[in-house]
Amino acid sequence: MTLSLQHYFFHIIALILFNVARSLIRHKPWRGGRNNIEKLAILRPFSTQTIDELPHISDQWEEFLPCDIKKKANDVSSAVEVDILLSYSQTFQSSKLARDSFGSIIDAFASSHNIRGWEQCIREIKQIEANIDPKTDLYSQSEAQMNQMWVHGPNQQFINSMVSILDGVHGDYDAVLVMESDVVPVKKYWLDSLLEEAESDPFMILGSKYVGDSWDEFRSSLPLSLQHHINGNALYNVKHSLFKNLLTQLQLEGGTPYHAVPYDYRISQILVEGMLGVLPEIPPYIVEKWSNETGLELECYTEKFHGWWDTYGRNSNAKQGSSIIRESQVIVNYAGTNLLPRHKESIQASLIHGAVYYTPWDSVQYNITLVVSEWYDEIVTNLLSQIDASYHPFSKIVLMVPHNMNPQGIARLSSFQTHVDISIKKRKKDFMDICNVPVDTKYFMITNSYNIVAEHVDLLFTNDVKHLPVIPYIRADVSDCLNFPACVEAYEKSKQFDPQNKKIVQDFDMVFITELRDEFCIHWYEKYGKNPMPSEGLEIDKPLGAMGPSATTYVSFLSRRNILDKFYKFTDGSVFGKRTIFKRIMNENEDKGAAYGESALSNNILEEGSVRARIIPTSREKSHRFLQFAPSFTPPNSHNKADKTSTTTVDEINHEGKEKSTESNGSETKTKNSQTSNFQVLFFWGVLSGITSIFLLAVVKNQKYSLVPIELQSKGIEMGTFT
């Protein structure tokens, strides 16, 4: 009996020791303080598309040194050994340009190592090759919904480079910092700061979610895994067992539709699926095509990923929260964000990824007029009452009103007091407002009375001597446009000027140059008179209605004359988003119509088109298109009168044509219905959010799962709310 008890006792002790040992083997123990990271590799990937940027990879490093050289020299024993690994997506044998470019960087470093500047922070520079077939070394964002291989280049380069590092081909590294060419330092000792942050607590990935403002209008509609994903430019703990599992999984998925998701986003999808069981969103066309070609169904890995999260999602060494993902305060992700100097001043981080810098509007040198299309309801009073509370560039306002607007309405609009001079012009054809409005400033913008001016209007201009306006657009030949009839119609009609035009521009985003507008309108009058463009003979199945001059046709006209790039700089709105200039306060149908290129000045057509064209996007369409064109329902503030009295004039523009008829009571009914509908939607989502939060909180309580970074958890933010 005694032997039996002793045997049982020692058996229990053996099991405990075995589990402790297994835990220690699973993770490299994280020592408090320093020297968990003794060897670091800075992985700098380049491809055939970015090889020209290689000579400039350290342009800012002399001004912003990676490390404190004096401190490093005085504390050699604790200094981290840092190597730079220059990764080429293909092979050096296949490219003389790559061989020469990489070789010159390495030779220059060797000649100045330990002699000057930033080179003293680095031990060695090595070159590695990802050996990707040139035919599949692709990164084509325009094919993201159609081509399974659209992001194969960056995905495979990350996988192959990391595999070679983990295999010890280039050395035995504890961590790898992925640093693409558009990651730049803005503060000195940025590497010291990042290593200090990394040593503070365990992690698998230390990096940044997207912190720019291009997603502000639609962030909550994006998938959780996209909202919370850490950008690939991050610090990776390559000794972490889960990282090795993730790398193996990415390799396993190479020939499947999962490979059509960028690797950093795919890692986030895996973690969210493991934690919450939320299946990832994969482009449906790609999945369908792959299934038809292979005869297979896309495999579900939820059980596997849940096992990973259950094993690695929480680490006892962590102060609190998850030891897998940590948000960095040193590196921030502004990928696809256009910034002005005022934005840069507020950034506290040391490394910035992906930001593009422009200059603001020069209010001293240039004046700009704001044109507002109004109808019969005097809704424009919302804009006029708030304009003085906004920081904006507009020196004048021109109100375009119906020619038969009642005198009392004219008088009320004329009585508004603002710091901006107001003039009122009468017209009969609202769809011709872009051409009919008289403007005496070099530039003008246009909106309608359903909008107010944003609190802070940022107009972007190129940071060079040309000082060109920066205009957001969407491509007309991708699914962002071709899946929507209104956009297709705008595209087809724009080709009546330039058959090669591919840009769709919203009226409200365009900074019109008055002189060029005049030339465009003369051409319009010659072709169509003072009428909308006809749809006959165009490749349009069901025309949505009359379309007058628009920003898209204006752009196409300038493109046909080969002068577009002389006067404007364009940025892809699906990548860089756009900054809010006007905020929607009423009737979203018109703005949703305008989002796809429809002229925003014909209320009748746009309301009709929003229904016929199925313009209201689904959640999936929103996440794909980045919802940069979503309307805002920001309500107007109370009407405040300014101290200064504006100069108001009333003129009439006489043009033949049938006037628009808009009834005030009809507008009021629509507004009430919209408010009721909005309340119902908010009530539904409120109930659903409450149920979801209770469920997630229960999961967190029972399973101790968390994706929320430690820094946020310390402030009391719970996983259940995904704040």
NORKA-V335403 format. One record per residue. RES is the residue in one small letter. PHI is phi in whole degrees, -180 to 180 (NA if undefined). PSI is psi as a letter, one per 30 degrees, with the letter a starting at -180 (none if undefined). D_LAST is the distance of its C-alpha to the last C-alpha in Angstrom with 2 decimals. Layout:
RES:PHI:PSI:D_LAST ; RES:PHI:PSI:D_LAST
This chain:
m:NA:e:58.80 ; t:-63:e:58.02 ; l:-62:e:57.58 ; s:-64:e:55.22 ; l:-66:e:53.00 ; q:-63:e:53.14 ; h:-60:e:52.28 ; y:-64:e:49.29 ; f:-62:e:48.16 ; f:-67:f:48.43 ; h:-64:e:46.71 ; i:-64:e:43.63 ; i:-60:e:43.76 ; a:-63:e:44.07 ; l:-63:e:41.01 ; i:-62:e:38.93 ; l:-64:e:40.23 ; f:-63:e:39.66 ; n:-68:e:35.97 ; v:-64:e:35.55 ; a:-62:e:37.37 ; r:-63:e:35.34 ; s:-65:e:32.11 ; l:-68:e:33.62 ; i:-70:e:34.77 ; r:-61:e:31.43 ; h:-124:k:29.71 ; k:-65:k:31.47 ; p:-56:k:31.15 ; w:-96:j:28.85 ; r:-81:k:30.95 ; g:-66:k:29.55 ; g:92:b:30.37 ; r:-115:l:31.79 ; n:69:g:33.53 ; n:-70:e:31.26 ; i:-102:j:31.42 ; e:-98:f:35.13 ; k:-132:k:35.39 ; l:-125:k:32.95 ; a:-110:k:33.39 ; i:-98:j:32.00 ; l:-89:j:32.01 ; r:-117:j:32.71 ; p:-82:k:33.00 ; f:-139:l:35.34 ; s:-131:a:36.74 ; t:-62:f:39.54 ; q:-79:f:37.16 ; t:-119:g:36.10 ; i:-61:f:39.29 ; d:-67:f:40.35 ; e:-86:f:37.47 ; l:-57:e:38.74 ; p:-63:f:41.12 ; h:-108:g:38.32 ; i:-66:f:35.85 ; s:-121:g:36.66 ; d:-58:e:37.47 ; q:-94:f:35.04 ; w:-71:f:35.63 ; e:-73:e:38.75 ; e:-73:e:37.07 ; f:-117:i:33.95 ; l:-60:k:35.43 ; p:-64:e:33.37 ; c:-137:l:34.77 ; d:-82:j:36.79 ; i:-62:e:40.20 ; k:-65:e:42.09 ; k:-65:e:39.70 ; k:-64:e:39.85 ; a:-68:e:43.66 ; n:-86:f:43.93 ; d:-135:i:41.71 ; v:-64:e:42.81 ; s:-65:e:42.28 ; s:-100:g:38.48 ; a:-70:k:37.94 ; v:-83:k:35.88 ; e:-79:k:37.93 ; v:-120:k:36.23 ; d:-117:l:37.50 ; i:-105:k:36.58 ; l:-109:j:36.81 ; l:-86:j:37.54 ; s:-104:k:36.75 ; y:-107:k:38.58 ; s:-67:f:37.45 ; q:-110:b:41.04 ; t:-119:l:44.16 ; f:-69:f:46.03 ; q:-64:f:49.24 ; s:-85:f:48.15 ; s:-141:j:47.36 ; k:-67:e:49.67 ; l:-60:e:47.16 ; a:-65:e:44.60 ; r:-60:e:47.31 ; d:-67:e:48.51 ; s:-66:e:45.12 ; f:-66:e:43.80 ; g:-62:e:47.22 ; s:-66:e:47.45 ; i:-65:e:44.09 ; i:-67:e:45.21 ; d:-66:e:48.68 ; a:-64:e:47.44 ; f:-66:e:45.20 ; a:-62:e:48.12 ; s:-74:f:50.42 ; s:-117:g:48.20 ; h:-64:k:46.52 ; n:63:g:46.87 ; i:-114:e:48.62 ; r:-147:l:46.04 ; g:42:b:42.41 ; w:-62:f:39.36 ; e:-58:f:41.58 ; q:-72:f:42.13 ; c:-87:f:38.52 ; i:-115:k:39.11 ; r:-80:e:41.55 ; e:-158:l:42.19 ; i:-115:k:41.22 ; k:-122:l:41.68 ; q:-118:k:41.50 ; i:-133:l:40.30 ; e:-125:k:40.50 ; a:-88:f:38.25 ; n:59:h:41.25 ; i:-88:k:39.58 ; d:-60:k:42.05 ; p:-53:f:42.34 ; k:-70:f:42.23 ; t:-113:g:38.74 ; d:-80:i:37.35 ; l:-114:k:35.15 ; y:-149:i:32.05 ; s:-125:j:32.25 ; q:-62:f:29.00 ; s:-67:f:31.02 ; e:-106:g:31.87 ; a:-61:f:28.41 ; q:-97:f:28.81 ; m:-121:f:32.49 ; n:-116:j:33.48 ; q:-60:f:32.37 ; m:-98:g:33.56 ; w:-60:f:31.83 ; v:-119:g:29.77 ; h:-62:e:32.28 ; g:-57:d:33.36 ; p:-61:e:30.18 ; n:-62:e:29.22 ; q:-71:e:32.71 ; q:-67:e:33.12 ; f:-63:e:30.07 ; i:-62:e:31.35 ; n:-65:e:34.97 ; s:-66:e:34.35 ; m:-67:e:32.16 ; v:-61:e:34.70 ; s:-66:e:37.52 ; i:-70:e:35.72 ; l:-66:f:35.02 ; d:-76:f:38.65 ; g:78:g:39.78 ; v:-63:e:41.65 ; h:-110:f:40.71 ; g:139:l:40.25 ; d:-100:j:38.33 ; y:-102:k:34.91 ; d:-88:e:32.13 ; a:-149:l:29.38 ; v:-131:k:29.19 ; l:-100:j:27.50 ; v:-81:k:27.25 ; m:-139:j:28.03 ; e:-69:l:28.91 ; s:-66:f:31.22 ; d:-97:g:28.58 ; v:-98:j:26.93 ; v:-128:k:28.65 ; p:-80:k:28.78 ; v:-128:f:28.51 ; k:-141:l:29.22 ; k:-75:l:31.98 ; y:60:h:31.70 ; w:-66:e:28.55 ; l:-72:e:29.62 ; d:-59:e:30.32 ; s:-64:e:26.89 ; l:-67:e:25.20 ; l:-67:e:27.50 ; e:-63:e:26.95 ; e:-65:e:23.17 ; a:-64:e:23.83 ; e:-74:f:26.24 ; s:-70:f:23.94 ; d:-165:l:22.39 ; p:-62:l:22.82 ; f:-162:l:21.09 ; m:-106:e:21.92 ; i:-130:k:20.14 ; l:-120:j:19.22 ; g:-165:a:18.01 ; s:-132:k:15.54 ; k:-73:l:13.02 ; y:-70:k:14.07 ; v:-114:g:13.75 ; g:-73:a:16.28 ; d:-109:g:16.14 ; s:-67:f:17.91 ; w:-99:g:14.87 ; d:-56:e:13.72 ; e:-76:f:15.61 ; f:-146:g:14.35 ; r:-52:e:11.23 ; s:-67:f:9.61 ; s:-88:f:13.02 ; l:-78:l:13.21 ; p:-58:k:13.41 ; l:-56:e:10.62 ; s:-67:f:13.20 ; l:-82:e:13.69 ; q:-58:e:10.23 ; h:-106:g:9.96 ; h:-76:k:13.71 ; i:-91:k:15.60 ; n:-59:k:18.41 ; g:-62:f:21.86 ; n:-78:j:23.02 ; a:-154:l:22.02 ; l:-99:k:23.79 ; y:-112:k:24.69 ; n:-84:j:26.17 ; v:-77:f:28.97 ; k:-90:f:30.31 ; h:-74:k:27.33 ; s:-63:e:28.59 ; l:-67:e:25.48 ; f:-62:e:25.78 ; k:-63:e:29.35 ; n:-64:e:28.40 ; l:-63:e:25.93 ; l:-64:e:28.70 ; t:-64:e:31.15 ; q:-65:e:28.90 ; l:-61:e:28.58 ; q:-65:e:32.37 ; l:-61:e:32.84 ; e:-87:g:30.89 ; g:-54:e:32.92 ; g:-101:g:35.04 ; t:-116:l:32.46 ; p:-61:f:30.02 ; y:-59:f:27.18 ; h:-72:f:28.85 ; a:-84:g:27.98 ; v:-109:k:24.38 ; p:-53:k:23.99 ; y:-57:e:24.08 ; d:-69:e:20.81 ; y:-68:e:18.92 ; r:-65:e:21.14 ; i:-60:e:20.25 ; s:-64:e:16.55 ; q:-59:e:17.83 ; i:-63:e:20.00 ; l:-67:e:17.43 ; v:-67:e:15.07 ; e:-65:e:18.32 ; g:-69:e:19.52 ; m:-82:e:16.57 ; l:-114:f:15.76 ; g:77:g:18.89 ; v:-80:j:17.33 ; l:-71:k:20.24 ; p:-76:l:19.99 ; e:-93:j:20.91 ; i:-114:k:24.28 ; p:-50:j:26.44 ; p:-62:e:28.56 ; y:-63:e:31.73 ; i:-66:e:31.71 ; v:-64:e:31.27 ; e:-63:e:34.05 ; k:-63:e:36.36 ; w:-64:e:35.95 ; s:-64:e:36.62 ; n:-66:e:39.68 ; e:-78:e:41.04 ; t:-102:f:40.55 ; g:72:g:40.88 ; l:-113:l:37.86 ; e:-101:k:34.59 ; l:-66:k:31.41 ; e:-71:k:30.88 ; c:-100:k:27.84 ; y:-113:g:26.71 ; t:-56:e:24.13 ; e:-63:e:26.37 ; k:-63:e:27.04 ; f:-67:e:23.45 ; h:-64:e:22.56 ; g:-63:e:25.50 ; w:-61:e:24.31 ; w:-65:e:20.90 ; d:-64:e:22.79 ; t:-85:e:25.11 ; y:-113:f:23.11 ; g:-66:f:19.45 ; r:-135:k:20.07 ; n:-128:k:22.75 ; s:-64:f:24.57 ; n:-75:f:25.07 ; a:-71:k:21.42 ; k:-61:e:20.77 ; q:-167:l:17.67 ; g:79:a:15.17 ; s:-80:k:15.96 ; s:-99:g:18.95 ; i:-86:e:18.51 ; i:-114:k:15.87 ; r:-128:k:15.45 ; e:-86:k:14.15 ; s:-91:k:17.17 ; q:-101:f:17.90 ; v:-96:e:21.29 ; i:-114:k:20.74 ; v:-128:k:18.41 ; n:-104:j:18.25 ; y:-113:g:19.40 ; a:-54:k:21.14 ; g:69:h:22.50 ; t:-124:k:21.84 ; n:-89:k:24.73 ; l:-120:l:24.75 ; l:-105:l:27.12 ; p:-55:e:28.48 ; r:-67:f:26.40 ; h:-73:e:23.18 ; k:-63:e:24.72 ; e:-64:f:25.65 ; s:-89:f:22.10 ; i:-82:k:21.17 ; q:-95:f:21.44 ; a:-72:l:21.52 ; s:-98:f:24.90 ; l:-124:k:24.54 ; i:-121:k:23.30 ; h:-107:k:23.14 ; g:82:f:24.16 ; a:-74:k:24.33 ; v:-118:k:27.36 ; y:-102:k:28.88 ; y:-131:l:30.78 ; t:-105:l:32.56 ; p:-83:l:31.94 ; w:-62:k:34.33 ; d:-92:j:37.61 ; s:-70:f:38.26 ; v:-77:e:41.59 ; q:-84:e:43.09 ; y:-129:k:41.81 ; n:-106:l:41.40 ; i:-138:k:39.36 ; t:-98:k:39.85 ; l:-104:k:37.26 ; v:-101:k:38.73 ; v:-124:k:37.30 ; s:-83:k:38.58 ; e:-123:l:39.16 ; w:-118:b:40.88 ; y:-104:f:42.28 ; d:-95:f:39.44 ; e:58:h:38.99 ; i:-66:f:35.21 ; v:-61:f:35.50 ; t:-60:f:35.80 ; n:-62:e:31.98 ; l:-66:e:32.02 ; l:-65:e:35.08 ; s:-73:f:33.80 ; q:-111:f:30.70 ; i:-59:e:32.17 ; d:-74:f:33.26 ; a:-84:f:29.81 ; s:-101:k:28.61 ; y:-89:j:29.27 ; h:-145:l:31.15 ; p:-99:g:34.27 ; f:-82:k:36.31 ; s:-99:f:39.76 ; k:-143:l:41.03 ; i:-128:k:39.93 ; v:-116:k:42.07 ; l:-96:k:41.52 ; m:-98:j:42.95 ; v:-122:l:44.07 ; p:-60:k:46.31 ; h:-66:f:50.01 ; n:-110:g:50.78 ; m:-62:k:47.99 ; n:-66:k:49.57 ; p:-58:e:50.91 ; q:-64:e:48.89 ; g:-64:e:45.63 ; i:-60:e:46.95 ; a:-64:e:47.93 ; r:-65:e:44.56 ; l:-66:e:42.80 ; s:-69:f:45.52 ; s:-84:f:45.02 ; f:-66:k:41.48 ; q:-108:j:41.37 ; t:-140:l:39.10 ; h:-80:f:39.47 ; v:-110:k:39.82 ; d:-67:k:43.13 ; i:-117:k:42.98 ; s:-127:l:45.54 ; i:-120:k:45.84 ; k:-121:k:47.38 ; k:-91:k:48.55 ; r:-152:l:48.45 ; k:-103:e:49.18 ; k:-112:j:47.13 ; d:-65:e:43.43 ; f:-71:f:42.86 ; m:-104:g:45.13 ; d:-58:e:43.24 ; i:-59:e:42.37 ; c:-88:e:46.09 ; n:-79:f:47.51 ; v:-69:k:45.63 ; p:-81:k:47.83 ; v:-130:k:46.04 ; d:-116:g:47.79 ; t:-103:l:45.03 ; k:-65:e:44.47 ; y:-122:l:40.99 ; f:-152:l:39.30 ; m:-124:l:36.12 ; i:-133:k:35.88 ; t:-145:a:33.48 ; n:-134:l:34.22 ; s:-72:f:33.92 ; y:-82:g:30.84 ; n:-124:l:28.84 ; i:-120:l:28.43 ; v:-78:k:28.23 ; a:-62:l:24.85 ; e:-60:e:24.33 ; h:-139:j:25.02 ; v:-93:j:27.01 ; d:-109:j:27.14 ; l:-93:k:30.12 ; l:-100:k:30.53 ; f:-137:l:33.93 ; t:-63:k:35.24 ; n:-90:i:35.81 ; d:-151:a:39.53 ; v:-70:f:42.77 ; k:-73:e:42.28 ; h:54:h:39.16 ; l:-84:k:38.31 ; p:-63:k:35.62 ; v:-102:j:32.63 ; i:-119:k:31.92 ; p:-78:k:29.15 ; y:-148:l:30.52 ; i:-121:l:30.00 ; r:-75:k:32.70 ; a:-82:f:34.97 ; d:-108:g:36.07 ; v:-121:l:32.84 ; s:-63:f:30.96 ; d:-55:f:28.64 ; c:-110:e:31.78 ; l:-67:f:34.31 ; n:-83:f:32.34 ; f:-127:j:32.47 ; p:-55:e:35.90 ; a:-63:e:35.21 ; c:-70:e:34.33 ; v:-60:e:37.34 ; e:-64:e:39.57 ; a:-61:e:38.44 ; y:-63:e:38.98 ; e:-62:e:42.43 ; k:-72:e:43.53 ; s:-65:f:42.46 ; k:-71:f:44.78 ; q:-71:f:47.70 ; f:-101:d:47.47 ; d:-120:j:46.35 ; p:-60:f:46.55 ; q:-96:g:44.44 ; n:-64:k:41.52 ; k:-126:g:38.10 ; k:-104:k:35.83 ; i:-110:k:34.12 ; v:-124:k:33.14 ; q:-73:k:31.77 ; d:-57:e:34.12 ; f:-74:f:31.47 ; d:-97:f:30.60 ; m:-85:k:34.22 ; v:-97:j:36.02 ; f:-75:k:39.52 ; i:-94:j:42.51 ; t:-57:e:45.04 ; e:-63:e:48.08 ; l:-73:e:46.66 ; r:-59:e:45.49 ; d:-62:e:49.11 ; e:-65:e:50.45 ; f:-61:e:47.98 ; c:-70:e:48.94 ; i:-61:e:52.64 ; h:-65:e:52.15 ; w:-62:e:50.28 ; y:-61:e:53.14 ; e:-66:e:55.66 ; k:-87:e:53.98 ; y:-126:g:52.70 ; g:68:a:54.15 ; k:-99:h:51.90 ; n:-129:l:50.41 ; p:-71:l:47.32 ; m:-72:k:47.52 ; p:-71:l:49.20 ; s:-100:f:47.64 ; e:-62:k:50.96 ; g:85:f:51.56 ; l:-98:l:47.93 ; e:-82:i:45.95 ; i:-127:j:43.90 ; d:-65:e:44.07 ; k:-132:j:43.17 ; p:-55:k:43.08 ; l:-84:f:40.51 ; g:138:a:42.89 ; a:-66:k:44.18 ; m:-132:j:42.42 ; g:-89:a:43.65 ; p:-57:k:43.13 ; s:-140:l:39.54 ; a:-62:e:37.68 ; t:-66:e:37.97 ; t:-71:e:41.74 ; y:-62:e:42.10 ; v:-63:e:40.44 ; s:-64:e:42.66 ; f:-62:e:45.71 ; l:-67:e:45.02 ; s:-64:e:44.38 ; r:-62:e:47.74 ; r:-86:g:49.44 ; n:62:h:47.85 ; i:-123:g:46.53 ; l:-60:e:42.81 ; d:-73:f:41.79 ; k:-75:f:44.17 ; f:-117:f:42.15 ; y:-140:l:38.52 ; k:-115:k:35.89 ; f:-111:k:33.57 ; t:-126:k:30.16 ; d:-70:j:28.70 ; g:-65:f:25.86 ; s:-74:f:24.52 ; v:-106:e:24.09 ; f:-99:f:23.63 ; g:64:a:22.17 ; k:-156:l:23.48 ; r:-93:k:22.96 ; t:-74:k:22.83 ; i:-107:e:26.31 ; f:-126:k:26.55 ; k:-114:k:24.11 ; r:-69:k:24.99 ; i:-123:f:25.78 ; m:-147:l:27.97 ; n:44:i:28.92 ; e:-69:f:26.63 ; n:-57:e:29.44 ; e:-66:e:31.19 ; d:-67:e:28.34 ; k:-67:e:27.50 ; g:-67:e:31.17 ; a:-65:f:31.27 ; a:-60:f:28.46 ; y:-108:g:31.01 ; g:101:f:33.83 ; e:-66:k:35.40 ; s:-60:k:36.96 ; a:-84:g:34.78 ; l:-106:g:37.89 ; s:-121:j:39.23 ; n:-60:e:37.32 ; n:-56:e:39.59 ; i:-67:e:39.11 ; l:-69:e:35.39 ; e:-63:e:34.77 ; e:-66:e:37.26 ; g:-68:e:35.86 ; s:-64:f:32.25 ; v:-86:e:33.55 ; r:-68:e:36.25 ; a:-94:g:34.23 ; r:50:h:31.20 ; i:-74:e:29.15 ; i:-64:j:25.97 ; p:-81:l:24.01 ; t:-80:l:22.39 ; s:-60:e:18.89 ; r:-66:e:20.66 ; e:-64:e:22.64 ; k:-63:e:19.66 ; s:-67:e:18.06 ; h:-70:e:21.56 ; r:-87:g:22.57 ; f:64:g:19.36 ; l:47:h:19.76 ; q:-66:f:21.12 ; f:-107:g:23.38 ; a:-66:k:21.11 ; p:-73:l:22.24 ; s:-109:k:20.39 ; f:-107:h:20.89 ; t:-64:j:20.66 ; p:-74:l:23.39 ; p:-72:l:26.24 ; n:-81:l:26.76 ; s:-65:l:30.01 ; h:-72:k:33.13 ; n:-120:k:34.36 ; k:-91:k:37.70 ; a:-84:l:38.34 ; d:-77:e:41.39 ; k:-84:k:43.00 ; t:-88:k:44.83 ; s:-80:l:44.27 ; t:-91:j:47.14 ; t:-118:k:47.09 ; t:-126:l:49.59 ; v:-124:j:50.15 ; d:-125:l:51.84 ; e:-120:k:52.43 ; i:-101:j:52.15 ; n:-91:j:54.77 ; h:-136:k:54.00 ; e:-76:k:55.33 ; g:147:l:53.03 ; k:-82:k:51.53 ; e:-78:l:49.06 ; k:-78:k:45.66 ; s:-117:j:45.64 ; t:-127:k:42.45 ; e:-89:k:42.75 ; s:-65:e:40.79 ; n:-65:e:40.64 ; g:-64:e:39.25 ; s:-65:e:36.42 ; e:-64:e:35.68 ; t:-63:e:35.71 ; k:-62:e:33.29 ; t:-64:e:30.92 ; k:-63:e:31.14 ; n:-62:e:30.65 ; s:-64:e:27.61 ; q:-64:e:26.14 ; t:-62:e:27.01 ; s:-62:e:25.52 ; n:-62:e:22.26 ; f:-62:e:22.19 ; q:-62:e:22.93 ; v:-63:e:20.17 ; l:-64:e:17.56 ; f:-63:e:19.13 ; f:-61:e:19.05 ; w:-68:e:15.41 ; g:-63:e:14.65 ; v:-63:e:16.88 ; l:-61:e:15.60 ; s:-64:e:11.91 ; g:-62:e:13.40 ; i:-62:e:15.58 ; t:-62:e:13.06 ; s:-63:e:10.88 ; i:-61:e:14.30 ; f:-63:e:15.36 ; l:-66:e:12.58 ; l:-64:e:12.90 ; a:-64:e:16.58 ; v:-61:e:16.33 ; v:-63:e:14.58 ; k:-65:e:17.17 ; n:-83:e:20.05 ; q:-101:f:19.44 ; k:59:h:17.49 ; y:-93:k:15.52 ; s:-161:k:12.51 ; l:-107:f:11.26 ; v:-71:k:8.95 ; p:-57:l:11.40 ; i:-56:e:13.67 ; e:-61:e:13.21 ; l:-79:e:9.59 ; q:-63:e:10.76 ; s:-65:f:13.62 ; k:-95:g:11.68 ; g:88:g:10.70 ; i:-85:k:7.06 ; e:-94:l:7.64 ; m:-64:e:7.65 ; g:-60:f:8.33 ; t:-97:f:5.24 ; f:47:h:3.79 ; t:-65:none:0.00
